[in-house]
Amino acid sequence: MDCVARTLVSILTATGKALFREPSYLGDVVSAIWGRLTWSRALFGLLIVNLVWTASLFLCPYTLPPGSTPPNLVGGANIVDHENIWETFPLYARIVYTVGDAQCHQLWYRSFLLNGNQMPIDQRMTSMYLFANLGLLAAIFARPSTSTGQVMLNGLPEFLRRRLWKFSPDRAGALVLALGLIPMAIDGFTQLSGRYESTPLARVLTGGLAGFVGGLLVGAMLVTIRQFSLEMRRMYAHMQADTASLR
């Protein structure tokens, strides 16, 4: 147990050094995890907000009687065009469905049904939000750096990092972003021709990949800001110490 706890605490710290001199209890591991989660309060707060929103997407259909959402629902993206429907819902469901309406076309044939009700946003966007949580978590537990690309690399599995090591951190980060977004762009824009209709599996997979990479990018940016702030503080503290020693 001592060896496992020491190893986990070492992995979870930003510097690779143990937070505790003698980690020997499960509480030490829990403390290390909590410390890593809250190392950047902005990133942790964003994770909580996204988790709450993602959970709401799945919970809201169950807060309504089956069949509350109309069949064959069709709308436009970036516009609230079904407010007359959502205003009949209880407050919680009304808010979630209205926000979903504002960002998604809510096409019935591209959306999942839960409890006999259409989900607030379509399959692709639902997958994006769901997997964005994993991207944020990957950034949280990645080794910090003042380079956003380096943090993105640090958040990837080892076998992917080995294949990207030959690129500079910034180029590797841009490549990861491109590889995450291009499949969704191809699948989504090809539908605009009217000759192709994506499948639910394709929408979930491409949306999930884009969501993970998007969450990783945003998380890496916040980690970079936090790490830069800490290094500036250390530099300022050293300058003050050097000044004091010369007096």
C-alpha positions in Angstrom: 0.0 0.0 0.0 2.9 2.4 0.8 4.5 1.8 -2.6 1.2 2.3 -4.5 0.3 5.5 -2.6 3.8 6.9 -3.1 3.6 6.2 -6.8 0.2 7.7 -7.3 1.1 10.8 -5.3 4.2 11.3 -7.4 2.3 11.0 -10.6 -0.4 13.5 -9.5 2.0 16.2 -8.6 3.0 18.9 -11.0 6.7 18.5 -10.5 6.9 14.7 -10.3 7.9 14.9 -6.6 5.7 13.6 -3.9 3.5 16.0 -2.0 4.1 14.2 1.2 7.4 12.9 2.6 5.9 9.5 3.7 2.6 8.9 1.8 1.2 5.8 3.4 -2.5 6.2 3.6 -5.3 6.5 1.1 -6.0 10.0 2.4 -2.6 11.0 1.0 -3.6 9.9 -2.5 -7.0 11.6 -2.2 -5.3 14.8 -1.1 -2.9 14.6 -4.0 -5.8 14.1 -6.4 -7.7 17.0 -4.9 -4.6 19.2 -5.0 -4.1 18.5 -8.7 -7.8 19.1 -9.5 -7.7 22.5 -7.8 -4.2 23.6 -8.9 -5.9 25.9 -11.4 -9.2 27.1 -10.0 -10.3 28.5 -13.3 -9.8 25.1 -15.0 -11.5 23.2 -12.1 -14.4 25.6 -12.3 -14.8 25.1 -16.0 -14.8 21.4 -15.5 -17.5 21.6 -12.9 -19.6 23.9 -15.2 -19.2 21.5 -18.1 -20.0 18.5 -16.0 -23.2 20.1 -14.7 -24.2 21.0 -18.3 -23.5 17.6 -19.6 -25.4 15.9 -16.9 -28.3 18.3 -17.5 -28.5 17.1 -21.1 -29.2 13.6 -20.0 -31.3 14.4 -16.9 -33.7 16.9 -18.4 -35.6 14.4 -20.6 -36.4 12.4 -17.5 -37.8 15.5 -15.7 -40.6 15.7 -18.2 -43.4 13.3 -19.0 -42.8 11.0 -22.0 -43.7 12.7 -25.2 -43.3 16.3 -23.9 -41.0 17.3 -26.8 -42.9 17.4 -30.1 -42.1 14.8 -32.8 -40.3 15.7 -36.0 -38.7 18.8 -34.3 -36.7 20.9 -36.8 -35.0 24.2 -36.1 -32.0 26.5 -37.0 -28.7 26.7 -35.3 -27.7 29.8 -33.3 -31.3 31.0 -32.9 -34.0 30.2 -30.3 -36.9 29.2 -32.5 -39.0 27.0 -30.2 -39.4 29.2 -27.2 -43.2 28.7 -27.4 -42.6 25.1 -26.6 -39.9 25.4 -23.9 -41.9 28.0 -22.0 -44.4 25.3 -21.1 -41.7 23.2 -19.4 -40.7 23.5 -15.7 -38.0 26.0 -15.1 -35.0 23.6 -15.1 -36.0 21.9 -18.3 -37.0 25.2 -19.9 -33.5 26.7 -19.3 -31.6 23.7 -20.6 -33.8 23.3 -23.7 -33.7 27.0 -24.4 -29.9 27.1 -24.2 -29.7 24.0 -26.3 -32.0 25.6 -28.9 -29.8 28.7 -29.0 -26.7 26.7 -30.1 -28.2 23.7 -32.0 -30.6 23.1 -34.8 -32.3 20.3 -32.7 -33.1 18.2 -35.8 -35.1 15.2 -34.5 -33.5 12.7 -36.9 -30.0 13.6 -35.6 -30.9 13.6 -31.9 -31.2 10.9 -29.2 -34.5 10.1 -27.4 -34.5 9.5 -23.7 -37.7 8.8 -21.7 -39.6 9.4 -24.9 -38.3 12.9 -25.2 -35.7 14.4 -27.6 -32.5 15.5 -25.9 -31.8 19.3 -25.7 -29.0 19.1 -28.4 -28.2 16.7 -31.2 -26.0 13.6 -31.1 -22.8 15.3 -32.3 -22.9 18.2 -29.8 -23.9 15.9 -27.0 -20.8 13.8 -27.7 -18.7 17.0 -27.9 -19.7 18.2 -24.4 -19.4 14.7 -23.0 -15.8 14.1 -24.2 -14.8 17.7 -23.5 -14.9 16.7 -19.9 -12.2 14.0 -20.6 -10.1 16.6 -22.4 -10.3 19.0 -19.5 -9.3 16.2 -17.1 -6.4 15.3 -19.3 -5.2 18.9 -19.1 -5.7 19.0 -15.3 -3.4 15.9 -14.8 -0.9 16.8 -17.5 2.5 18.1 -16.4 2.3 21.9 -16.4 4.3 24.0 -18.9 4.3 27.6 -20.2 3.8 26.1 -23.7 0.2 25.2 -24.5 1.3 22.7 -27.1 3.5 21.0 -24.6 0.7 20.7 -22.1 -1.5 19.2 -24.8 1.2 16.6 -25.5 1.6 15.9 -21.8 -2.1 15.2 -21.6 -2.0 12.5 -24.3 -1.3 8.8 -23.8 2.3 7.8 -23.9 2.1 5.9 -27.2 0.8 9.1 -28.9 3.5 11.3 -27.3 6.2 9.0 -28.6 4.9 9.5 -32.2 4.7 13.3 -31.8 8.1 13.9 -30.1 9.8 14.8 -33.4 7.7 17.9 -33.8 8.1 21.0 -31.8 5.5 21.3 -29.0 3.6 24.1 -30.8 3.5 22.2 -34.1 2.5 19.0 -32.3 -0.3 20.7 -30.5 -1.6 22.2 -33.8 -1.4 18.8 -35.4 -3.4 17.2 -32.5 -6.0 20.0 -32.9 -6.3 19.5 -36.6 -6.6 15.8 -36.4 -9.3 16.2 -33.8 -11.4 18.7 -35.8 -11.0 17.6 -39.4 -13.1 14.4 -39.2 -16.0 16.3 -37.7 -15.6 19.1 -40.4 -15.6 16.5 -43.2 -18.6 14.6 -41.8 -20.6 17.7 -41.0 -20.0 19.8 -44.2 -20.4 16.8 -46.5 -24.0 16.6 -45.2 -24.6 20.1 -46.6 -24.5 18.7 -50.1 -27.7 16.8 -49.4 -26.2 13.6 -50.9 -24.9 12.2 -47.7 -26.5 11.8 -44.2 -24.2 10.9 -41.4 -24.9 8.0 -39.1 -25.4 8.3 -35.3 -22.2 6.4 -34.8 -20.2 8.8 -37.1 -21.7 11.8 -35.4 -20.8 10.5 -31.9 -17.3 9.5 -32.9 -16.4 12.7 -34.7 -18.1 14.9 -32.1 -16.3 13.0 -29.3 -12.9 13.4 -30.9 -13.5 17.1 -31.5 -14.8 17.5 -28.0 -11.8 15.8 -26.3 -9.3 17.9 -28.3 -11.3 21.1 -27.8 -11.4 20.5 -24.0 -7.7 19.6 -24.0 -6.9 22.8 -25.8 -8.9 25.1 -23.5 -7.6 23.2 -20.5 -4.0 23.5 -21.7 -4.4 27.2 -22.2 -5.6 27.7 -18.6 -2.7 25.5 -17.3 -0.3 27.6 -19.3 -1.6 30.8 -17.8 -1.4 29.3 -14.3 2.1 28.0 -14.8 3.3 31.3 -16.2 1.8 33.1 -13.3 3.6 30.8 -10.8 6.9 31.2 -12.6 6.6 35.0 -12.6 6.0 34.9 -8.9 9.1 32.8 -8.4 11.1 35.1 -10.5 9.9 38.1 -8.6 10.6 36.4 -5.2 14.1 35.6 -6.3 14.6 39.2 -7.4 13.4 40.5 -4.1 15.8 38.0 -2.3 18.7 39.1 -4.4 18.0 42.8 -3.7 17.7 42.1 0.0 21.0 40.3 0.0 22.8 43.3 -1.5 21.6 45.6 1.2 
